Amino acid sequence: MAEKNMSDIIEAYLLQLLAGETRTEIQRSELARRFDVVPSQINYVINSRFSMRNGYIVESKRGGGGYIRIEKVSLLQEHDWIDQLMHEIGAHITPRTAQKILSLLLDEKFITRRESELTMAMLNREALDVGNVEVSDVIRAQLLKSFLNRLRFEKTKES
C-alpha cells in the first residue's frame, strides 16, 4: 500500500473540517505550521483539489489576518455554476480534468452514470487522437462546453 503524500494528508484534513459543514475557514500560515510545510504547499492543495470543478468555491484574503474560506457548493443551487465551470475549462482541458467535471455532475445528479461514461468515452485520449495532444485538449474543451451548454438548456427547459 502506497503512503499518502503530504498533499493527500492536507486534503484529508480539510475534508474532515468540511465533514457535515458547508464551509470552513482556515489560516494558511497556521495550516502550514500544523503540517510543517511552506504556505505554497497549502496553496497547491487548495488550487488543485478545492476548485469549482471539484464542487468548491474558495475565497482567500492575504495578509496578517488573512484566511482561506472553502465552501462546498451544491450545483443545483448555483445559478451560474455552468458559466463558472466553462470559465475554468478555458480553451483546453485534459482527460483527467474532464473526468473530474463529469464526476461532479454525476455526484450532483445532473447526469446519470451512463451519460458520464458515454461522454468520457467521447472525450478520452483515444477518441480524440488527432496526432497532437494540444489540439486534442482544445477539441475536448469545445466538446465539454457544448455538453454543459446543453445541460443548461435542459435545466431551463425543466424550470
Secondary structure, 3 states (H helix, E strand, C coil): CCCCCHHHHHHHHHHHHHCCCCEEEECHHHHHHHHCCCHHHHHHHHHHHCCHHHCEEEEEECCCCCEEEEEECCHHHCCCHHHHHHHHHCCCCCHHHHHHHHHHHHHCCCCCHHHHHHHHHHHCCCCCCCCCHHHHHHHHHHHHHHHHHHHHHHHHHHC
